[in-house]
Amino acid sequence: MYNIERNYTLEEGVSKTAMTRTNLLLETGKVRQLRKALRSRSNSEAVRRAIDERLAVETGLEALRSLRKLGGPDDVFGRARAKKR
């Protein structure tokens, strides 16, 4: 039996987090476009960066939702229009 779960770390990368090898079925053209858009050196780097960017967006959206639940930010400069109710 082979050990399928292997963890990898990037030798030269900024991240020192554990990685696991995963097989994905991806459309070649879309991966090529993603690599070009992100200026990535490899498919793996492009996918990792796309995941990181999406997770950052989700974190920002969650922060905005939390702020909205608290009533929103205070307009200390008086520049925002009054809220319509």
N, C-alpha and C positions, 0 to 999 in steps of 0.2 A: 504494500500500500504506500502510495506517495503522500508526502506532506503537501497538501494543496495550499494551505494557509501559510504563506511566507510573507514576512514583513520586510519592506525595503525602506531605506532612508536615502535622501539625496546627498551625495557627497559634496557637491559644489553649491547646492541650493541654499536659499535663505532659511527655508523651513527645515526643522530637525524632527518633525513629527513622523511617526511610523506610517508606512504606506503598505497597501496590500495590492497584489496583482489582480486585476479584474478584466474579464473579457467582455467587451461591448460590441454590439453591432451598430455601426455608425455609417451614415451616408458619406461616401468619399468626397463628393463635391462640397458638402456643408463643412466637413472638417477642414478642407483646403481653404475655404472662405474664412473660417474661424481662425486658422493659423495666420492667414494674411492680415486679418483685422487686428489680431492681438500681437502680431509680429513675433510669434512663438517659433522656437527652433524645432519643436517636435509636436506630434499629435497629443502626446500625454501632457505636455506643458500647456498646450492650448485648452484642453479639457479641464485641467486643474485650475487654470486661471479663470475660465468661464464659471466654474463652480464657485470659486472664491468670490467673484464679482456678484453672482446671484445671491449668495449667502449674505454679502454686505448689504445688498439692496433690501433683502428681507429684514435684516437687523434695523436698517434705517426706517423702513415702513412700520415696524413694530414700535420703534421709539416715537414716531409720529402718532400712531394710534394711542399710545399711552399718554402722550401730551394732550391729545384731543379729549381723552376721558377726564383729564384734570382741568379741562376748561380752556385749553389752548395757552399760548404764550401771552404775556402782558405786553401791550403796545406802549412802551415807555416814551416813545417819540411822538405818538399821536398821528402816525402816518397811515394806519390801516383804516379802511372804511368800517362803519358800524355794521354789526351783524344783523341781517334781516331775520326776523322771527315770525 
